[in-house]
Amino acid sequence: MGKTIVEKILSMKSGTDATAGDIVVAEFDIAMINDASGPLTIEIFKKMRARTVATPNRIIAVIDHYVPCPNQKVARLQQELSEFCSEFGIELVAGGEGIAHQILDELGKVIPGSLIIGADSHTITHGFLNCLSVGIGSSDMAMAMHTGSLWFKVPETIRINLSGRLKPLVSGKDVGLHILRLLGSDGANYKSIEFSGQGVSALSMDDRKTICNLMAECGAKCAIMPFDDLAKEYCEINGLDASGALEADKSCSYVNVIEIDLCSLDLLVAKPHSPTEVVELREVLGQKVDVVVIGTCTNGRLSDFEVIRSIMSKSEAPLCSETLIIPSSRKVQREITTNGIAAELLTKGAMILPPGCGPCCGSSPGVPRDNQVVLSTANRNYVGRMGNPQALIYLASPAVAISAAIKGYFVDPREMNK
């Protein structure tokens, strides 16, 4: 019997013949902690009476959740993280540089065929480049830092075959939301999602990042894109070693196979209070939108802001909804500043927040008021997600979000120039 991609990677990293259901101990290539998970990881590390970090050169810490630091309590936690990194020689990325899931990519830490662990559920994002990237808990991370390896139960794999091409303005966000609509909140619980099919080649690398990011919302352990010509070009441009790229064996076993024709997808929206409560955009047209949030680790990259600019150019009016902009990294922030997108947003009334997680998880300024309707490009809209359980949070693509910001209500972006 052949192997899936996740079985191949865990076999290599554990030095065993790993198949779904096996328990293996595997060496990781990169481990990530942040200012939300790091302090608890450090606390557990100390309770274990651990005195050493096995591979500090393979660990990176990122301050991204509480940026700027909101209070004295968080300041102490960030200081503890900083001191721990200094003591053990761990790289620390300062607040304002960006969100960990964007930063690891920009720093060249995401390599095809590698095993990445992160104490954050959306570490799953990095599967866009044909690697195994999983979110883990703080206790597992403490042990991984101490030993340089971690135990894994090899997951079964769901294969999703993509065909066709997306319609104009339909994006990876809509693909991800469609998959969540199909699988529900636990339809891929502890499963690997492996993408394949000629439709993948029609998806940009940023679309692939967005899709993998969203797979955390259906319980997936990991999500892995194939290594195709576009991924190869991405590695060449960014100077990445692609020699570890893998593909599944034709004779491998899947627990489920799902067929998706990208041509059939339209603009989608996730309604409160779950990313899986997905409906067609046309079902909410005309509903008011008080606050729009554009950015985060799901849709805060340059390509997202380029889509925003193309839609903003169709209207000279100021934004009707309170609009918060969160670039996913300082690099992205510089890019939209240099090319004029930031100035256009500011001129129309948007507020640009520092690169980081911002109000997405309610950890930094941007908490909505009671009963406000929020339209966000983030990945979660659970009750209280943005810091106020009385707010109503919808999720959609940047195209849908900026269109709503311009009009003050849900509108089809394809109608903006009519």
Secondary structure, DSSP 4 states (H G I P E B T S, - for coil): ----HHHHHHHHHHTS---TT-EEEEE-SEEEEETTTHHHHHHHHHHTT----S-GGGEEEE--SSSS--SHHHHHHHHHHHHHHHHHT-EEEPTTSB-HHHHHHHTT---TT-EEEESSGGGGGGGGGS-EEEE--HHHHHHHHHHSEEEEEPPEEEEEEEES-PPTT--HHHHHHHHHHHH-TTTTTTEEEEEESGGGGGS-HHHHHHHHHHGGGGT-SEEE----HHHHHHHHHHT---TT-----TT---SEEEEEEGGG---EEEPTT-TT-EEEGGGTTT-B-SEEEEEHHHH-SHHHHHHHHHHHTT--SPPSSEEEEE-SBHHHHHHHHHTSHHHHHHHTT-EEPPSSSGGGGTSSS-PPPTT-EEEESSS---TTTTS-TTSEEEE--HHHHHHHHHHSB---GGGTT-
